[in-house]
Each structure stands twice: as structure tokens, then as C-alpha cells.
Amino acid sequence: MTVLEDRIEMAEESGELTLDLMFEWLEKMPIPEGTKVEIVGGNIFMSPQRHTHFQIVFDILEQLRTTYSRKRLASDVRIDFPGHLNGFACDVAAVAERSVKDDKGRWRYQDVEFVAEVISKDTAANDYGPKKTAYAVAQVPVYLIADPYQGKCHLFTQPRNGEYLSELSVAFGADVDMTTTLLGLTLKTDEFPRD
């Protein structure tokens, strides 16, 4: 048993398992390139990125550049969210102008203004379930799910008491109107591919 495995076992037994310890362990694993890794509710999820997924993420990032500078955008970068061991690698995250990174060089969830997740079959339940709840608890003002299997975007706004009060579903090809949100833009989905 390695020293790190020893530390993880002791942390589990004492109830002091942390995201930092879990990610430290993951960094030492032979994870294939192009695989997204995140921790949702203390469970580790790994999924290979598909080309459809990449195209939608890239399209969203390009459109956000009208509102956000490159320095305020992130993709597949760890951000810790409220709840038990939630270290998410959001497909797209946009942070507020006033944002500063914490002492570990990570964005704080309190500064996240927008999150987009592109559905993968194996992790769809996370995006529609515990991650949506965590984003609402964190008061992320705008959460977008792009679902290439349904061919729809789901826009969630007005987080309150751990849930989003407003939901809008838009078929791929139509515009997602976010002009009344702090993003102040309309997201074009006509080039979003389907799976």
C-alpha cells in the first residue's frame, strides 16, 4: 500500500476524507488523456469527451466571449461546490468580474455566474440531479444543460432554497434567450450537433 492509499484509508475511517486528498490520489492514477474527471457527492466519475460534446462546449465558449473575457471563462477546471465532496469540472463556467482565485489557485463557487453542462449518457443523472441542486444551493444565477440526445437546451434561473424557480426548454436550432439574465445575451443553438 502506498503512503497516499494509507492516507485515504485513514481519512475514510476518521470521516475526514477531503476533495484535495481525493484529487491528489486521482492525479497519481493512469487516467487516459481526454477523460473528464470530477467528484460528485464523494463519488468519482470519469467520462471520455466525445466530438459532439466538444463542439457544443466550444460553441458556447465562443458565444460567451461577447460578454466574458478569456480570463473569466473555464472549461473542465475544478471548482468546489457546496455539498458533500463536490469537486466539479464544469463543461463551461463563467465567473464575475470581481472574482479572485482562492489560496489554492481555484475559482470560488461564490463568483460563478454561469455554468453549462453538456450531457453525456453515463453522467446525465448528475447534471440533471445532484449537480443542478449544488448549483442552485451555490446561487449560480444561470445554469444551462445542453442535451444532444434530446436535441434540447434546458435553462435554469432564479436559484432559491436549493432549487431553480424558472426553467425554459428550447429545441436545438432555436435561440436561448438569456437577455433578461446577467449574461445579457442570446445563445444560438443552430450549430449544436445531436447524438
C-alpha positions as a printed NumPy array, in Angstrom:
array([[  0.   ,   0.   ,   0.   ],
       [  1.342,   3.437,  -0.903],
       [  1.541,   6.342,   1.521],
       [ -1.3  ,   8.073,  -0.334],
       [ -3.525,   4.968,  -0.203],
       [ -2.738,   4.773,   3.501],
       [ -3.771,   8.427,   3.972],
       [ -7.03 ,   7.872,   2.05 ],
       [ -7.901,   4.787,   4.098],
       [ -7.205,   6.638,   7.369],
       [ -9.223,   9.649,   6.165],
       [-12.178,   7.42 ,   5.258],
       [-12.08 ,   5.714,   8.648],
       [-11.905,   9.03 ,  10.51 ],
       [-14.548,  10.705,   8.327],
       [-12.029,  13.349,   7.218],
       [-11.79 ,  12.484,   3.52 ],
       [-11.33 ,  15.71 ,   1.56 ],
       [-11.597,  16.715,  -2.069],
       [ -7.918,  17.667,  -2.074],
       [ -6.929,  14.202,  -0.901],
       [ -9.196,  12.526,  -3.46 ],
       [ -7.877,  14.658,  -6.325],
       [ -4.299,  14.051,  -5.16 ],
       [ -4.996,  10.333,  -5.427],
       [ -6.598,  10.758,  -8.89 ],
       [ -3.583,  12.705, -10.174],
       [ -1.432,   9.657,  -9.486],
       [ -3.723,   7.325, -11.448],
       [ -3.145,   6.499, -15.141],
       [ -6.248,   8.299, -16.455],
       [ -6.476,   8.284, -20.264],
       [ -5.989,  11.617, -21.992],
       [ -9.247,  13.313, -22.988],
       [-11.106,  11.904, -19.98 ],
       [-13.061,  14.277, -17.791],
       [-12.778,  13.519, -14.072],
       [-14.91 ,  15.007, -11.33 ],
       [-16.22 ,  14.153,  -7.898],
       [-19.964,  14.385,  -7.282],
       [-21.181,  13.674,  -3.774],
       [-17.948,  11.863,  -2.938],
       [-18.208,   9.572,  -5.988],
       [-15.613,   9.719,  -8.757],
       [-16.882,   9.968, -12.331],
       [-14.744,   9.631, -15.436],
       [-16.039,  10.093, -18.951],
       [-14.229,  10.377, -22.275],
       [-15.011,  13.561, -24.182],
       [-16.829,  12.981, -27.472],
       [-16.524,  15.233, -30.502],
       [-20.21 ,  16.241, -30.247],
       [-19.582,  17.259, -26.633],
       [-16.507,  19.29 , -27.59 ],
       [-18.322,  21.09 , -30.431],
       [-21.139,  22.262, -28.149],
       [-18.742,  23.329, -25.375],
       [-16.597,  25.246, -27.879],
       [-19.655,  26.924, -29.44 ],
       [-20.91 ,  28.07 , -26.011],
       [-17.457,  29.407, -25.071],
       [-17.201,  31.334, -28.364],
       [-20.59 ,  32.954, -27.812],
       [-19.791,  33.855, -24.198],
       [-16.74 ,  35.798, -25.41 ],
       [-19.105,  38.675, -26.303],
       [-19.746,  39.104, -22.574],
       [-16.782,  37.488, -20.781],
       [-13.046,  37.877, -21.251],
       [-10.991,  34.705, -21.696],
       [ -9.671,  35.114, -18.142],
       [-13.201,  34.796, -16.756],
       [-14.084,  31.562, -18.588],
       [-13.191,  27.997, -17.67 ],
       [-13.83 ,  24.55 , -19.093],
       [-13.167,  21.267, -17.272],
       [-11.455,  23.151, -14.439],
       [-12.081,  22.079, -10.848],
       [-14.42 ,  24.254,  -8.827],
       [-15.573,  23.035,  -5.412],
       [-19.304,  23.46 ,  -4.784],
       [-21.443,  23.145,  -1.641],
       [-22.476,  19.691,  -0.527],
       [-20.591,  16.549,   0.433],
       [-17.337,  16.272,  -1.568],
       [-18.415,  18.14 ,  -4.73 ],
       [-15.381,  18.91 ,  -6.909],
       [-16.917,  19.621, -10.309],
       [-15.178,  20.139, -13.643],
       [-17.954,  22.167, -15.283],
       [-18.058,  21.942, -19.063],
       [-18.291,  25.748, -19.114],
       [-18.118,  28.196, -16.217],
       [-18.085,  31.99 , -16.273],
       [-17.064,  33.994, -13.235],
       [-17.813,  37.557, -12.158],
       [-15.529,  40.478, -12.996],
       [-14.632,  40.907,  -9.313],
       [-13.501,  37.26 ,  -8.999],
       [-10.244,  36.301,  -7.385],
       [ -8.888,  32.792,  -7.022],
       [ -8.549,  31.235,  -3.586],
       [ -5.23 ,  30.465,  -1.897],
       [ -5.026,  27.188,  -3.875],
       [ -5.427,  28.979,  -7.206],
       [ -9.021,  27.846,  -7.795],
       [-12.14 ,  29.847,  -8.619],
       [-14.604,  30.149,  -5.76 ],
       [-18.142,  28.908,  -6.38 ],
       [-19.456,  32.196,  -4.939],
       [-18.104,  34.002,  -8.031],
       [-19.651,  31.693, -10.643],
       [-22.308,  33.485, -12.701],
       [-22.971,  30.845, -15.357],
       [-22.496,  27.114, -15.761],
       [-23.195,  24.946, -18.792],
       [-23.103,  21.177, -18.804],
       [-23.287,  19.111, -21.995],
       [-24.955,  15.781, -21.355],
       [-23.034,  12.524, -21.627],
       [-25.04 ,   9.309, -21.353],
       [-23.063,   7.955, -18.409],
       [-23.231,  11.135, -16.287],
       [-26.581,  12.673, -17.334],
       [-28.158,  11.828, -13.964],
       [-25.527,  14.002, -12.238],
       [-26.175,  17.046, -14.443],
       [-29.963,  16.853, -14.019],
       [-29.765,  15.834, -10.34 ],
       [-27.057,  16.486,  -7.727],
       [-25.077,  18.989,  -9.8  ],
       [-28.211,  21.028, -10.563],
       [-29.012,  21.038,  -6.837],
       [-25.445,  22.047,  -5.911],
       [-25.523,  24.912,  -8.448],
       [-28.842,  26.127,  -7.015],
       [-27.526,  25.911,  -3.429],
       [-24.431,  27.841,  -4.58 ],
       [-26.748,  30.506,  -6.04 ],
       [-25.317,  30.164,  -9.575],
       [-27.692,  32.578, -11.362],
       [-27.775,  30.795, -14.729],
       [-27.416,  27.042, -15.356],
       [-27.705,  25.646, -18.866],
       [-27.914,  21.982, -19.814],
       [-27.301,  21.193, -23.484],
       [-28.646,  17.708, -24.188],
       [-27.572,  16.36 , -27.61 ],
       [-29.633,  13.178, -27.07 ],
       [-32.869,  15.146, -26.628],
       [-31.757,  17.892, -29.022],
       [-32.702,  20.475, -26.388],
       [-31.258,  23.087, -24.059],
       [-32.673,  23.491, -20.574],
       [-32.12 ,  26.897, -18.966],
       [-32.454,  27.175, -15.19 ],
       [-32.552,  30.584, -13.465],
       [-33.674,  32.172, -10.192],
       [-31.991,  29.885,  -7.651],
       [-33.702,  29.901,  -4.287],
       [-33.58 ,  27.495,  -1.332],
       [-31.613,  24.842,  -3.217],
       [-33.67 ,  24.778,  -6.397],
       [-34.225,  26.781,  -9.56 ],
       [-37.598,  28.5  ,  -9.749],
       [-37.508,  29.06 , -13.504],
       [-36.903,  26.514, -16.266],
       [-37.05 ,  27.018, -20.013],
       [-36.611,  24.255, -22.611],
       [-35.539,  25.163, -26.141],
       [-35.03 ,  22.789, -29.087],
       [-31.645,  22.857, -30.835],
       [-31.931,  25.27 , -33.727],
       [-33.852,  27.888, -31.733],
       [-32.248,  30.681, -29.71 ],
       [-31.899,  30.517, -25.92 ],
       [-32.891,  33.983, -24.727],
       [-30.718,  34.968, -21.765],
       [-31.099,  38.722, -22.294],
       [-33.01 ,  39.092, -19.015],
       [-30.205,  37.373, -17.059],
       [-26.914,  38.974, -16.042],
       [-25.352,  37.419, -19.17 ],
       [-27.476,  39.704, -21.328],
       [-27.116,  37.581, -24.46 ],
       [-28.937,  35.237, -26.79 ],
       [-27.327,  31.84 , -27.275],
       [-27.58 ,  30.471, -30.814],
       [-28.005,  26.687, -30.943],
       [-28.413,  26.19 , -34.699],
       [-24.943,  24.601, -34.954],
       [-25.278,  22.343, -31.9  ],
       [-24.892,  18.733, -33.125],
       [-27.054,  15.849, -31.891],
       [-26.012,  12.419, -30.673]])
